[in-house]
Amino acid sequence: MIIPSGGLRRSSLSSVVKETFGEPSMIEGHRLHESRIDGRGVDPAGVFTIDEVPGPAGVVTVVLAGELDMAASSAVRSRVDAAAGLRGLVIDLEGATFIDSSMLKELLRASAELARYETRLVLAAVPPTVRRLLELTRTTELFTIAADRAEALRAAGA
């Protein structure tokens, strides 16, 4: 469709767009709160869990799962702060389906903060999506990464 220049006002242009493309609408099923990640069991989007698992004396294991974004940052921060001064903190990411920049920032803060207290931070079972983010941001070398929780506990000094 060719629209003559200079002749259409904003309201006229709006009606031409509506005639050509129809009313603007959201694509059905494209709502964030209805997201589903197949095979990972996370529904709806934005759901996360943070659990603490008993471990050897002086080492805390925090298990993170689901979509780890700004909503999860403060809860992770409180767990990290509570571990300061211990021998080690293992953060098990096996169940993580997504982390955003705010959670990456929190993990980087945790690494720096715990180093001040000589508390060893080890990331365990980092899934490919999270590992990709660490690689893209060139932060992989800033963390001790273990293949699984048992290896992480050994690396943390348990």
Summary of the structure (lengths in Angstrom):
residues: 158
radius of gyration: 22.9
end to end distance: 70.4
largest distance: 78.1
contacts: 447
relative contact order: 0.13
helix: 41%
strand: 24%
